[in-house]
C-alpha cells in the first residue's frame, strides 16, 4: 500500500491557531486503519511537493497571508496538485487566500488570492469570535454537526462555482447569511479552528476518502464522540432563543 502524503503548508506563516493538529488527525486516522502516512511540513523557500494527497492551509495574520500567497504563486506546485485531484483543506486565513481575492490591513487593500475557490473576502462590520456550530450534509445525504471556534474579521462571499460547506446554527460563519465555508471540487474552505478535524472526525474521513478515492471503514472512538456530545450541547445553549 503506497505512502499517503499529507502536506502542511507554511506552518510558520499559517499556524498560529493550532491548525497543525489537522495534519496529526489525518495521519492518525490513516494509521489506525493500517495505511502508511507521513506529514511533510513545508516552509517558505522550500518547494511544495506536487505529489501530496492532502494539502493543509491554516490560520494566520494579515502579513502572513500576503507572504503565503506570494510564495505559493511563485512555487506553483499547489496548483498542479489541485489540478490532478489532490485535496486542499484551508482554514480561516487559508480559506481566504484560497479565494479569488481578500483584504488585509487597515487600508483594506484588495489582494488577488490563489483562485482555487470562487469566493471573495472583504472587511465585515463586526469581528466573529466564539463557538460556531453548523450542519454539513454528507455525501450519503445524512446531516452531521460541525463544531469549532471562529475568529475572523473578514466576511467571505461565495460565487456561483462554490457551494457552502455547512448551514450555520450558532455563530456568524461566512458573513452572517447562514452559510459556513465553501466547497469546490476537492477544495474545501472553512473558518473553525479547534483543530476542526479533531472535533469532527467524519469531516476528516471525508477528506481522506476524497484524496484516496475509496470508502474508509468506520473507526468509532467513544472518547472523541463523548467530547463531541459535550461540545455540541454547550454550543446549542448559545443558540439565540426564538
Secondary structure, 3 states (H helix, E strand, C coil): CCCEEEEEECCCCCCCCCCCHHHHHHHHHHHCCCCCEEEEEECCCCCCCCCCCEEEECCCCHHHHHHHHHHHHHHCHHHHHHHCCCEEEEECHHHHHHCCEEEECCCCEEEECCCCCCEEEEEEEEEEEEEEEEEEECCCCCEEEEEEEEEEEEEEEECCCCECCEEEEECCCCCCCCEECEEECCEEEECCECCHHHHCHHHHHHHHHHHHCCCCCCCCCHHHHHHHHHHHHHHHHCCCCC
